[in-house]
Amino acid sequence: MIVTERLRLRPLTEADADWWVRLHSDGEVNRFVGGYTLDQAATRLRDIQRQWTGRGHGLCAVELRGTGEPIGRCGLNWWEQFGETEIGWTFARAHWKRGYATEAAQAVLAWGFGPLGLRRITAMIHPDNTASAAVAKRLGFTALREDTVLDRPCTVYALARDDYLAPGPR
Ligand SMILES: CC(C)(COP(=O)(O)OP(=O)(O)OC[C@H]1O[C@@H](n2cnc3c(N)ncnc32)[C@H](O)[C@@H]1OP(=O)(O)O)[C@@H](O)C(=O)NCCC(=O)NCCS
């Protein structure tokens, strides 16, 4: 459980499948991350649970501290084929442009580079996803390479622990 000024992050479980489907059913939300059937959501959430059990990290539901309402997801995802740990962020459209994604991601980076001791965290972002790239750049990520993930093009952004810990503005 991670708590920030406005948010609470908790591990996602298979019980979140209905909510996961709803979150990704908005055409603006799923434009770059795709939509899910209930079966696909259950499979994805089982994989997330396996990551929590096997690696000690995974994706979280992000809830408003004030009301407990789940408004998005953020956390860490291990990609076996890249040998990389990625940070991800997806929020319901009603909660965009309030700084929630950046706030949640800042807490996830502190967790990843702190207690988890990761040396580098990536963010795989579709070249047209300017809102997501803006979050990554605000957090200090820089473009590392062009790649393909799940048959879609992506720019792989990266932030190294040493750069994250270096003093000075990011
Ligand atoms: C990617 C995504 C999470 C970014 O959302 P976002 O609302 O732009 O990002 P944040 O929550 O960090 O909000 C930042 C904005 O809130 C503004 N803001 C307003 N109040 C704020 C506050 N109290 N604190 C900080 N920022 C605030 C910032 O100025 C910034 O606006 P700007 O980008 O116009 O400068 C969102 O577009 C999304 O969910 N997209 C669909 C899923 C997706 O594509 N995910 C990424 C896959 S790689």
The ligand as an SDF file (V2000), in Angstrom:
LIG
                    3D

 48 50  0  0  0  0  0  0  0  0999 V2000
   -1.5280    9.2020  -19.8640 C   0  0  0  0  0  0  0  0  0  0  0  0
   -2.4910    9.8740  -18.8860 C   0  0  0  0  0  0  0  0  0  0  0  0
   -2.5250    9.1080  -17.5720 C   0  0  0  0  0  0  0  0  0  0  0  0
   -1.9950   11.2970  -18.6270 C   0  0  0  0  0  0  0  0  0  0  0  0
   -2.9660   11.9840  -17.8690 O   0  0  0  0  0  0  0  0  0  0  0  0
   -2.7670   13.5290  -17.4970 P   0  0  0  0  0  0  0  0  0  0  0  0
   -3.9990   13.9430  -16.8340 O   0  0  0  0  0  0  0  0  0  0  0  0
   -2.3160   14.2820  -18.7150 O   0  0  0  0  0  0  0  0  0  0  0  0
   -1.5200   13.5160  -16.4950 O   0  0  0  0  0  0  0  0  0  0  0  0
   -1.5210   13.9760  -14.9580 P   0  0  0  0  0  0  0  0  0  0  0  0
   -2.5900   13.2790  -14.1970 O   0  0  0  0  0  0  0  0  0  0  0  0
   -0.1310   13.8210  -14.4730 O   0  0  0  0  0  0  0  0  0  0  0  0
   -1.9120   15.5060  -15.0370 O   0  0  0  0  0  0  0  0  0  0  0  0
   -0.9800   16.4530  -15.5560 C   0  0  0  0  0  0  0  0  0  0  0  0
   -1.7320   17.6870  -15.9680 C   0  0  0  0  0  0  0  0  0  0  0  0
   -2.5530   18.1240  -14.8870 O   0  0  0  0  0  0  0  0  0  0  0  0
   -2.2970   19.5100  -14.6450 C   0  0  0  0  0  0  0  0  0  0  0  0
   -2.6430   19.7570  -13.2210 N   0  0  0  0  0  0  0  0  0  0  0  0
   -3.8050   20.3030  -12.8020 C   0  0  0  0  0  0  0  0  0  0  0  0
   -3.8390   20.3240  -11.4610 N   0  0  0  0  0  0  0  0  0  0  0  0
   -2.6860   19.7800  -11.0250 C   0  0  0  0  0  0  0  0  0  0  0  0
   -2.1620   19.5330   -9.7240 C   0  0  0  0  0  0  0  0  0  0  0  0
   -2.8300   19.8330   -8.6120 N   0  0  0  0  0  0  0  0  0  0  0  0
   -0.9420   18.9500   -9.6320 N   0  0  0  0  0  0  0  0  0  0  0  0
   -0.2480   18.6520  -10.7490 C   0  0  0  0  0  0  0  0  0  0  0  0
   -0.7090   18.8650  -12.0010 N   0  0  0  0  0  0  0  0  0  0  0  0
   -1.9230   19.4310  -12.1420 C   0  0  0  0  0  0  0  0  0  0  0  0
   -0.8680   19.6910  -15.0860 C   0  0  0  0  0  0  0  0  0  0  0  0
   -0.5750   21.0340  -15.3810 O   0  0  0  0  0  0  0  0  0  0  0  0
   -0.8330   18.8340  -16.3260 C   0  0  0  0  0  0  0  0  0  0  0  0
   -1.4340   19.4910  -17.4030 O   0  0  0  0  0  0  0  0  0  0  0  0
   -0.6420   19.6940  -18.8040 P   0  0  0  0  0  0  0  0  0  0  0  0
   -0.2570   18.3150  -19.2930 O   0  0  0  0  0  0  0  0  0  0  0  0
   -1.6250   20.3930  -19.6520 O   0  0  0  0  0  0  0  0  0  0  0  0
    0.5700   20.5030  -18.4590 O   0  0  0  0  0  0  0  0  0  0  0  0
   -3.9250    9.9290  -19.4910 C   0  0  0  0  0  0  0  0  0  0  0  0
   -3.8860   10.6890  -20.6610 O   0  0  0  0  0  0  0  0  0  0  0  0
   -4.4910    8.5330  -19.7910 C   0  0  0  0  0  0  0  0  0  0  0  0
   -4.9310    7.8130  -18.9060 O   0  0  0  0  0  0  0  0  0  0  0  0
   -4.4980    8.1590  -21.0930 N   0  0  0  0  0  0  0  0  0  0  0  0
   -5.0890    6.8840  -21.5320 C   0  0  0  0  0  0  0  0  0  0  0  0
   -4.2670    5.6670  -21.1370 C   0  0  0  0  0  0  0  0  0  0  0  0
   -2.8410    5.7660  -21.6620 C   0  0  0  0  0  0  0  0  0  0  0  0
   -2.6240    6.0840  -22.8250 O   0  0  0  0  0  0  0  0  0  0  0  0
   -1.8900    5.4500  -20.7850 N   0  0  0  0  0  0  0  0  0  0  0  0
   -0.4720    5.5300  -21.0950 C   0  0  0  0  0  0  0  0  0  0  0  0
    0.0090    4.3600  -21.8330 C   0  0  0  0  0  0  0  0  0  0  0  0
    1.7440    4.5420  -22.2390 S   0  0  0  0  0  0  0  0  0  0  0  0
  1  2  1  0
  2  3  1  0
  2  4  1  0
  2 36  1  0
  4  5  1  0
  5  6  1  0
  6  7  2  0
  6  8  1  0
  6  9  1  0
  9 10  1  0
 10 11  2  0
 10 12  1  0
 10 13  1  0
 13 14  1  0
 14 15  1  0
 15 16  1  0
 15 30  1  0
 16 17  1  0
 17 18  1  0
 17 28  1  0
 18 19  1  0
 18 27  1  0
 19 20  2  0
 20 21  1  0
 21 22  1  0
 21 27  2  0
 22 23  1  0
 22 24  2  0
 24 25  1  0
 25 26  2  0
 26 27  1  0
 28 29  1  0
 28 30  1  0
 30 31  1  0
 31 32  1  0
 32 33  2  0
 32 34  1  0
 32 35  1  0
 36 37  1  0
 36 38  1  0
 38 39  2  0
 38 40  1  0
 40 41  1  0
 41 42  1  0
 42 43  1  0
 43 44  2  0
 43 45  1  0
 45 46  1  0
 46 47  1  0
 47 48  1  0
M  END
$$$$
